[in-house]
């Protein structure tokens, strides 16, 4: 945790409600993080993307772009 703090990382996930000492967090960053995680979850529904069938970085990136465009059109 201290290595991340040394790099300037901030906690984004809210603490549990039952904690005595609530640490601060940015609600907007948490909402953005949630959107990104849900987006990658939708990308991983494509089996080829999730299992990295594409062997080269170029073809993997092309697959990611294609899936992102299809997700955007949904």
C-alpha positions in Angstrom: 0.0 0.0 0.0 2.8 2.4 0.8 4.4 1.8 -2.6 1.2 2.9 -4.3 0.9 5.9 -2.0 4.5 6.9 -2.9 3.5 6.9 -6.6 0.6 9.3 -5.8 -2.2 6.7 -6.1 -5.5 7.5 -4.2 -8.1 5.1 -2.9 -11.0 4.9 -5.2 -13.1 2.1 -3.7 -15.3 3.3 -0.8 -14.6 1.8 2.6 -17.0 -0.5 4.3 -19.8 1.2 6.1 -19.0 -0.7 9.3 -15.5 0.8 9.7 -14.9 3.1 12.6 -12.5 5.3 10.7 -13.9 6.2 7.3 -11.2 7.2 4.8 -12.1 9.7 2.2 -12.5 8.8 -1.5 -13.6 10.5 -4.6 -17.1 9.5 -5.7 -16.6 10.7 -9.3 -13.4 8.6 -9.7 -15.2 5.6 -8.3 -18.1 6.1 -10.8 -15.6 6.3 -13.7 -13.7 3.2 -12.4 -17.0 1.3 -12.3 -17.9 2.3 -15.9 -14.5 1.0 -17.0 -14.8 -2.3 -15.2 -18.2 -2.9 -16.6 -16.9 -2.1 -20.1 -14.1 -4.6 -19.8 -16.6 -7.1 -18.5 -18.7 -6.7 -21.6 -15.5 -7.1 -23.8 -14.6 -10.3 -22.0 -18.0 -11.8 -23.0 -16.3 -12.4 -26.4 -14.4 -15.6 -25.8 -11.6 -14.8 -28.2 -10.8 -11.6 -26.5 -11.0 -13.0 -23.0 -8.7 -16.0 -23.7 -6.2 -14.0 -25.9 -6.6 -16.1 -29.0 -5.0 -13.3 -31.0 -1.2 -13.9 -30.8 0.1 -10.6 -32.0 -0.4 -7.2 -30.3 -1.7 -5.7 -33.5 -4.5 -8.3 -34.0 -5.4 -8.2 -30.3 -5.7 -4.4 -30.5 -7.8 -4.7 -33.6 -10.1 -7.1 -31.9 -10.4 -4.7 -28.9 -11.3 -1.9 -31.3 -13.9 -4.0 -33.1 -15.5 -5.1 -29.8 -15.5 -1.6 -28.5 -17.2 -0.3 -31.6 -19.8 -3.1 -31.4 -20.4 -2.2 -27.7 -20.7 1.4 -28.5 -23.4 0.6 -31.2 -25.5 -1.4 -28.7 
